[in-house]
Amino acid sequence: MDLHTAANAVTSVDGTDLGDLLDELRGIHVGIDLILDGLRHIAHDRHTIDRTQTLCAALAGTDCDVITAIAHLVARLADPDTNPALRTLPLDQQKAARLAGEQTAYALTDPDLHQHASETAAAIDGT
């Protein structure tokens, strides 16, 4: 892959793993489409070194990041107390969904999951 582009332009994500994933997820829900638009915008925007470091941390490198927010949203969606659509399921299935959502949140908030993005941000920051 050529790292040098005309006028030092930011390369497109089209035809990359990220671009393909953004395309594949489109259309599930307007909220996800907005998230995808945000991710595409971040990928195509021109950043400073400081902003790049901050974005790496904010996306996945702290206990207050996008991955953590998604973890809590999954738990919320899987809980019949906060998602009325699940209240029509049999009680055992409601409990299983709630437990699976809690386990998802636990896994996605594990500090080890965030360590690599944190180290990426630190490497950019020079610390």
N, C-alpha and C positions, 0 to 999 in steps of 0.2 A: 504494500500500500504506500503510495506516494504521500509523504507528510507535508510536502510543499505545494501549496495551491496558489492560483493566481491572486495577487493582491492579499495574500495571507488569509484567504476566505475560510470561513468555518465550513467544513464538509457536511454534506447532507447525510441523514441517517437512512435514507431510502436505500434498499438493497442490503442493509446490514441486519444483524440479529435484532438490534434494538428497533429498527424501522419495521421489520417483519412482525415483531411482537406488538408494536403499537397498532399496526394495521389489523392484526388478528383479533385484538381485544375490542376494536371499535364496534359500536352498535349494541353492546350488551345493555347499557343504561346511559342516559345522558350524563349522569354524574361521573361515570368512568370515562366517557368521551371528553369531559372537561379535564379530568386528570391527565389523560393521554395528550390533550392539546398542551397542557402545562409542561409535561415531560418533553414533548417535541420542541416546544419553545425554548426550554432550558438547553436542550441538546443543540439547537441551531443558533442560540444567542452568543454574542461575543462577551467573554467574561474577563475580569481581572484575575490575578493570582489569588487575591484575598477572597473574591467572590467564589472562585472555584473551590477553594478550601472550605468555605462556609457551606456551599451547596452540597459537597460530599458529606459533611457532618450532618446537615439538615435532612438529607435524603435517607441516610442509613447509619450514621456514625455516633449517635448519642442515645440517651434514654428519652429524648424529646425530639423525635424525628418522624419522617413520613412513614417509615415502616412501623413504628410504634403506634402511630395514629391508625394505620390500616389494621394492625393487630386488635386494637380496641374496637374498631368498627366491625370486624368479623365476629368478635365475641358478642357485640350488641345485636347483630343480625341473627345470630344463632340462638338467642335467648328469647323465649316466648314472653317474658316479662316486658321486653323492650321492642319486640317485633310481633304485633298482633297476628300476622299471617300464620305464624307457627302454632297459634293456640287451637287450631282445628286439627292438629296432628294428635294421634294417641299419646297419652301421658308418657309412656316409656320412650317414645320417639322424641318427644319434647325434651325429656331429660338427657337423652343421648345427644341431641343437637346442642343443647346448652353445654354439656361436658366437652364435646368436640370443639366448640367455640372457645371455651376457657383454655383448653389445651393448645389451640392455635395461638391464642394471645400469649400464653406462657412461652411457647416456642419462639414466637416472633419478637418477644421482648427480652429474650436471653441475651445477656451482655456479650457472650461469645459471638453471636450473630452480627453484632454491631462493631466488633473489634476491627475487622479488616477495613471497613469504611472509615473508622476513627483513625486507623493508622495511615490510610490514604490522605486524609485531611492533614494529619500531623506531618507527613512527608512533604506535602505541598507547602505547608507553613514553615518547614525547616526545623521542626522540634522533634 
